[in-house]
């Protein structure tokens, strides 16, 4: 189930563009995933800080780890899509 989220198709089903242009092309998406993770940590910390009456670093850390574990496969899929959008442009007809 989760493996299908991580895999990238060889070709686009709509326009037949080759999505795997070289073996290590999607390594750059790790940087995008890192940026998304940091942004998610900042949002989680702000929400926890604003809703909590007593701020606990431990509980905030546990919330961040839990949210990142739950959303990890989706963050990786989103980061691959964002990384690919830098290189593949949609052709307007």
C-alpha positions as CSV (number, residue, x, y, z in Angstrom):
1,X,0.0,0.0,0.0
2,X,2.6,2.6,1.0
3,X,5.1,1.4,-1.7
4,X,2.7,2.6,-4.4
5,X,2.8,6.1,-2.9
6,X,6.6,6.2,-3.1
7,X,7.0,4.8,-6.6
8,X,7.1,7.1,-9.6
9,X,5.5,6.0,-12.9
10,X,7.8,5.7,-15.9
11,X,5.5,7.8,-18.1
12,X,2.7,10.3,-17.5
13,X,-0.7,8.6,-18.2
14,X,-2.0,11.8,-19.7
15,X,0.7,13.2,-22.0
16,X,3.2,10.3,-22.1
17,X,6.1,12.4,-20.9
18,X,9.0,10.4,-19.5
19,X,9.1,11.0,-15.7
20,X,12.3,9.0,-15.0
21,X,14.9,10.9,-16.9
22,X,17.9,9.5,-15.0
23,X,18.3,7.0,-12.1
24,X,19.0,9.5,-9.3
25,X,16.8,12.3,-10.5
26,X,14.5,12.4,-7.5
27,X,17.3,12.6,-4.9
28,X,16.7,16.4,-5.1
29,X,13.3,15.9,-3.7
30,X,14.9,15.1,-0.3
31,X,15.7,18.8,0.0
32,X,12.1,19.6,-0.8
33,X,10.9,17.1,1.8
34,X,13.2,18.6,4.4
35,X,11.8,22.0,3.7
36,X,8.2,20.7,4.0
37,X,9.1,18.9,7.2
38,X,10.6,22.0,8.7
39,X,7.6,24.1,7.7
40,X,5.3,21.5,9.2
41,X,7.3,21.5,12.5
42,X,7.1,25.3,12.7
43,X,3.3,25.2,12.1
44,X,2.9,22.4,14.7
45,X,5.0,24.3,17.2
46,X,3.0,27.5,16.7
47,X,-0.4,25.7,17.0
48,X,0.8,23.8,20.1
49,X,2.2,27.0,21.7
50,X,-1.0,29.0,21.0
51,X,-3.4,26.3,22.2
52,X,-1.5,25.0,25.2
53,X,-1.7,26.7,28.6
54,X,1.7,25.5,29.7
55,X,4.2,24.9,26.9
56,X,6.2,21.7,27.3
57,X,9.0,21.0,24.9
58,X,8.7,17.3,25.4
59,X,5.0,17.2,24.5
60,X,5.6,19.5,21.5
61,X,8.4,17.3,20.3
62,X,6.2,14.2,20.6
63,X,3.4,15.9,18.6
64,X,5.9,16.9,15.9
65,X,7.3,13.3,15.7
66,X,3.8,11.8,15.6
67,X,2.6,14.1,12.8
68,X,5.8,13.6,10.8
69,X,5.5,9.8,11.1
70,X,1.9,9.8,10.0
71,X,2.5,12.2,7.0
72,X,5.9,10.9,6.0
73,X,4.9,9.0,2.9
74,X,2.7,11.8,1.7
75,X,5.4,14.4,2.3
76,X,7.7,12.3,0.2
77,X,5.1,12.0,-2.6
78,X,4.4,15.8,-2.5
79,X,8.1,16.6,-2.5
80,X,8.6,14.4,-5.6
81,X,5.7,16.2,-7.3
82,X,7.1,19.6,-6.4
83,X,10.7,18.6,-7.5
84,X,9.4,17.3,-10.8
85,X,7.4,20.5,-11.4
86,X,10.7,22.4,-11.5
87,X,11.7,20.4,-14.6
88,X,8.6,19.3,-16.3
89,X,6.4,22.1,-17.7
90,X,2.8,21.5,-18.8
91,X,2.4,22.3,-22.5
92,X,-0.6,24.6,-23.1
93,X,-2.5,23.8,-26.2
